[in-house]
Amino acid sequence: MTWDALGPVGNVIPFRDNEGLREAAIVNYEFWHARPELRAIYENSRRLMTAPWAMLGVALMRALHTIPYTVQYQSVLGPSPLNAMLVLVGDSGGGKSLLARQVDHVLPFIGGPRGLVEFTPIEVGSGEAIAEQFAHTLDKDDVARGLFRGDLDWFNRDHAVMFGFDEIGRMMKLGQRDSSTIYEYMKSGISGEALGRKLVARNGVLLRQGSYRMTVIANAQPARCGPLFTEDEIAGGFPGRILWLQTKDPGAVAEFDPSELEPLQVKSIDWSPHKRIRALPEMDEAHLEDRRRYHLEDRDPLDGHTLLTKAKIAIGLMRLNSRVTLQYEDWAMAQVVLDESVRVRTQIMHQVAETVAQEDRRRGQAAARQAAAQEDATTTMTINRIVRLLAGYAGEGKPENMWRRSLPNRDREFYDQALLAYKGW
C-alpha cells in the first residue's frame, strides 16, 4: 500500500500512533507519516514549535543543493538545472533565522570534511557579486593547475552557492539601486542560465549555462512581496519558479510536544555514476500536456514554470529519501507540497492586491485633498484680485451698480463674494 492509498490528502485524521504521543488532528497525515524523514520533520517541528512546511522547505533546498551541478533533470523537453528558490513567508519576528539552525539539528546531512554538510547562505549587495561568489577570473597563468589567464577559478569543486536574504524587500531595493539589478541576476541564476558578465579587459566573471548549482532562501513579509507579482513578473512566470511556504502555523501551538528531539540523518550519496535524473513517464506526459496548453493559449502565465518547480520538489523528496532515481510516490507527494505552495502564493497575491488597493485609495484621497486645497487657494487669490478692482472702481467714482459689468466675464461669478469681502461683511 502506498502513502496515497490511505485516503485523499488534506483530510483531518486523528493522530494515534504507537509511540504513545498525544492525540492531535493532523492535516495531510499520510504525507507527513509516509517516510521517516518527513515524520522526523513534522514531529520535531512540533517539539520546536515551528511550522513543518517551513522546515520542509529549507530541507528541500538543502537536498537540491547537495546534488552536483553536473546532475540535471532530464525530461522529454530536455535537461534542466536543479537550481531553486524558496520564499519563507511570515511577519517580522517569526523566527525565520532560527529555522536554519533547527533544521541543522533535526535533519543533518552526512558529508563534508567535518562529517556533516554545512549550509551557510550568503547575502550579496549587487548583481555581479552573485556570479563572483562562485569563481574568479585568473589574471595570470597557473600552469601547475592547468589554468590560464582568463580561466575561471572556482572557489569550491561543487560549483555550489546558497544565497540568503533576510527580507525580500531588501533584495528588491538592491535591485533598484544596482544598475545590473540583483533581481535579474537572481532570476537568471534560478533558471540556470549564463550568469555574470565578461568585460573587454577579460576581467569579470561569466558562468556558463548549467555550470553551477544555486539555491536561494529568502524571507518575506506578505505585504512586501508586491515586486514579485507585477504584471511583467506574472507574465514571465517568475512566481511559479518559487516555492512559497509559511513560517506561521497555529498547529505549532495546538500540537506542541515538549518531548526530546529525535534527529534523523540524511545519508550521503555517490553521484559520480549519475549525470541525469530521468523523469517518470507520468512526468513526461505532464510536461507534454503543459506544452500543448501553452501552444493553444490555455495556460495561466502564472503557472508557466510551476510544473518544473513540482519536478524539483519531487527530486528534493527523492534526495531526502537517499535515492538517485525517481519513484511515482515522489511525483505524487510533490503535488501535496506544490498545493501548499500555491495556496500560500494565492494568499500573498490577495494581500498584495489589497495593499495596492489601499495605497491607491490613500493616494486618491490625498490627491483629492490636494486638488481641493489648490482650488480653494485659486479662489481666494481670485477674490482678492477682484477686491482690488472694486476698490479701484470706488476710487474712480464709478457707481456700484456698474461694478459687476466692469469685471471680466471670468470674474463675474465671484463678484458677490468679493463684494462682501470688500465691504468687510
Summary of the structure (lengths in Angstrom):
residues: 425
radius of gyration: 31.2
end to end distance: 93.9
largest distance: 109.3
contacts: 1256
relative contact order: 0.14
helix: 51%
strand: 14%
